[in-house]
Amino acid sequence: MRLNEFQKRFKDLMLDHPDALHAPPEDLVDFCRSGDIALPERLKVYRNNIVGSLTDVMLATFPVMEKLVGKEFLEMMARSFILKNPPNHGCLSLYGEGFAEFIEGFELAKSLPYLPDVARFELALNSAYYAADDRPLTAEALGRIAPEHLENLKLVLRDSVQLLRSRYPLSAIQDFCMSGAQEGTLNLDQGGEHLMVFRPGLNTQTVLLDEDEYLMLVLLADGQTLGAAVEKVLETHPDFDFQNFLQKHMSLETFRAL
């Protein structure tokens, strides 16, 4: 058996039902060297280490969710997710993509409809934190562009910028869970939010966006030119203040250097 084939078979066994470890495939048994500890017992140790380590990674990525549902429930969801969605790249700091969609189909979480959006929010925070460093667009650089060329300019969002829209108050949920006091109750029906998560320096930040502002950023992220994006926003938001939008996001350093 080739090494890469053995690695795949071993991975599939580690992510199989625990009972599969009691009778591993014969070709894997032949490949493993015998010892004082029976092979099924040694395989259990490997499996516990793999699943346990990945669970710890996910607990570190979703602290708000842990506050909401408790460590035991989050660990249960994380372990179920891990067995169906093993890492597909070497950077475990970014592990967890697809967890929100997994929660949407997780039967025990059906009574908590806000959980998938909380997962998306925390994944955005994590992605922003580990995003590649890049340089922001400065007002001086933008000012050097001739006015007649601005309409066809494409402003690119920085690598750390993540845009979210939710029917739930995600930033209020985060503040409530992470404040430490957790006194009183949180009204989940207070309205949704449009958010921009980004990392202007060493730490991530979250900014609440107006609906027209959010739409403008989405269009720019999709590659629309400045003129086309403004035109589309004005179709549904005739009071959109582009000058105020541009000043705000130049100050926030939302855009990547040209």
Helices and strands as residue ranges (DSSP letters): H 3-14, G 18-22, H 26-31, H 39-61, H 63-69, H 71-84, G 92-94, H 99-104, G 107-109, H 115-129, H 139-143, G 147-152, E 162-166, H 170-178, E 193-198, E 205-209, H 211-221, H 226-236, H 242-252
